[in-house]
Amino acid sequence: MRTGEAQSVLSDIHYTLKAWPNHHRALNSVIQYQLIQAKGKKNLRFPPAECYLERAVKFSPKDATTHMLYANLLQRTGHKKRALEFYEKALTLKPKGVQIKYNFALLLVDLKKFERAKGYAIELYEKGFPLPGLKDKLKKTGYWSNADDTKMTEQSGGVSEVQQ
């Protein structure tokens, strides 16, 4: 995200999202740009990520990934209760969405809903989910133990359903 084809990275992302409002990679890029590159500074030439996400949700209301991306932005900007609504909607649209469940469980830990988060963690790690962040957060709160790790390893037998 340093230079774009036409003018700037943001110009290219803007062009893509005008043509394809729910383009997941472009939406994720505009979120990352806003959170990391812009560091809270407003860009007067382009709308904020929230505008692109609202447009994407209206354009394709049954797109679970768009709801998840919006929830992720809301979570990362401190709007956790609103993020909860978007994750729940994403799960309604895609109940088996592994990435949605993982991100949703991370929010649940932030909201101190540890038992519910652990339920998702068990489900994900039993299937061999590779990212340890959720487990690590639960360990810090005392809701995940080494015994849970051992149980997951024994149940999965080293084979990952997520990676298959």
C-alpha positions in Angstrom: 0.0 0.0 0.0 2.7 2.5 -0.9 1.9 3.5 -4.5 -1.0 2.9 -6.8 -1.4 2.3 -10.5 -3.1 5.5 -11.3 -2.2 8.1 -8.7 -2.3 6.8 -5.1 -3.2 3.6 -3.4 -6.4 5.3 -2.1 -7.3 6.4 -5.6 -7.0 2.8 -6.8 -9.0 1.4 -3.9 -11.7 4.1 -4.4 -11.9 3.2 -8.1 -12.3 -0.5 -7.3 -15.0 0.1 -4.6 -17.0 2.4 -6.9 -17.1 -0.3 -9.5 -17.5 -3.2 -7.1 -18.8 -2.0 -3.7 -18.4 -5.3 -1.9 -14.9 -6.2 -3.2 -13.5 -7.8 0.0 -9.8 -7.2 -0.6 -10.4 -3.6 -1.5 -12.6 -3.1 1.6 -10.0 -4.7 3.8 -7.3 -2.5 2.2 -9.3 0.7 2.9 -9.8 -0.5 6.5 -6.0 -1.1 6.8 -5.2 2.2 5.2 -7.5 4.1 7.6 -6.2 2.3 10.7 -2.5 2.0 9.9 -1.5 4.5 7.2 -3.8 7.4 7.9 -3.5 7.0 11.7 -6.7 8.8 12.3 -6.1 11.7 9.9 -9.0 12.5 7.7 -8.4 12.4 3.9 -10.7 15.1 2.4 -10.4 13.5 -1.1 -11.9 10.1 -0.2 -14.6 8.9 2.2 -13.7 7.1 5.4 -13.8 3.3 5.4 -17.2 3.3 7.2 -18.8 4.9 4.1 -17.4 2.2 1.8 -18.6 -0.5 4.2 -22.1 1.0 4.6 -22.4 1.1 0.8 -21.1 -2.5 0.5 -23.7 -3.8 3.1 -26.5 -2.0 1.2 -25.2 -3.2 -2.2 -25.1 -6.8 -1.1 -27.0 -7.3 2.2 -26.5 -11.1 2.1 -22.7 -10.9 1.9 -21.4 -12.2 5.3 -17.8 -11.2 4.6 -18.8 -7.6 4.2 -20.6 -7.7 7.5 -17.6 -9.3 9.1 -15.2 -6.6 7.7 -17.5 -3.8 9.0 -17.6 -5.5 12.4 -13.8 -5.8 12.4 -13.4 -2.1 11.8 -16.0 -1.2 14.4 -14.2 -3.5 16.9 -10.8 -2.0 16.2 -12.2 1.6 16.6 -13.8 0.9 19.9 -17.4 0.5 18.8 -17.7 -3.0 20.2 -21.5 -3.2 20.8 -22.1 -2.2 17.3 -19.5 -4.7 16.1 -21.4 -7.4 18.0 -24.5 -6.7 15.9 -22.5 -7.0 12.6 -20.7 -10.2 13.6 -24.1 -11.7 14.6 -25.6 -10.8 11.3 -22.5 -12.2 9.5 -23.0 -15.5 11.4 -26.7 -15.6 10.5 -25.7 -15.2 6.9 -22.9 -17.8 7.0 -23.3 -20.0 10.1 -20.3 -22.1 9.3 -18.0 -19.1 8.5 -14.7 -20.1 10.3 -13.1 -16.6 9.9 -16.3 -15.0 11.1 -16.4 -17.2 14.2 -12.8 -16.5 15.0 -13.1 -12.7 14.8 -16.4 -12.8 16.6 -14.8 -14.8 19.4 -12.0 -12.3 19.7 -14.6 -9.6 20.2 -16.4 -11.7 22.8 -13.1 -11.9 24.8 -12.9 -8.1 24.6 -16.4 -7.9 25.9 -15.5 -10.3 28.7 -17.9 -13.0 27.4 -15.3 -15.6 28.0 -17.5 -18.8 28.1 -19.1 -18.0 24.8 -15.7 -17.2 23.3 -14.3 -20.4 24.6 -17.2 -22.3 23.0 -16.2 -20.9 19.6 -12.5 -21.5 20.3 -13.1 -25.2 21.1 -15.1 -25.6 17.9 -12.5 -23.9 15.8 -9.4 -25.5 17.3 -11.0 -29.0 17.2 -11.1 -28.5 13.5 -7.5 -27.5 13.4 -7.8 -23.7 13.1 -4.3 -22.4 12.7 -4.3 -19.0 14.3 -3.4 -19.0 18.0 -4.5 -15.5 18.9 -7.9 -16.4 20.4 -6.4 -19.2 22.4 -3.7 -16.9 23.7 -6.2 -14.2 24.7 -8.3 -16.9 26.6 -5.1 -18.2 28.3 -4.4 -14.7 29.6 -7.9 -14.5 31.1 -7.6 -18.0 32.6 -10.3 -19.5 30.4 -7.9 -21.7 28.4 -5.4 -24.1 30.0 -2.7 -26.5 28.8 -5.2 -29.3 29.4 -7.4 -27.7 26.7 -4.5 -27.7 24.3 -3.8 -31.4 25.0 -7.5 -32.3 24.5 -7.5 -30.4 21.2 -4.4 -32.2 20.0 -5.8 -35.6 20.9 -9.2 -34.9 19.3 -7.8 -33.6 16.0 -5.2 -36.3 15.6 -3.0 -33.6 14.0 -5.3 -33.4 10.9 -6.9 -30.0 10.2 -10.4 -29.8 8.8 -9.9 -26.1 8.3 -6.9 -26.6 6.1 -8.4 -29.5 4.1 
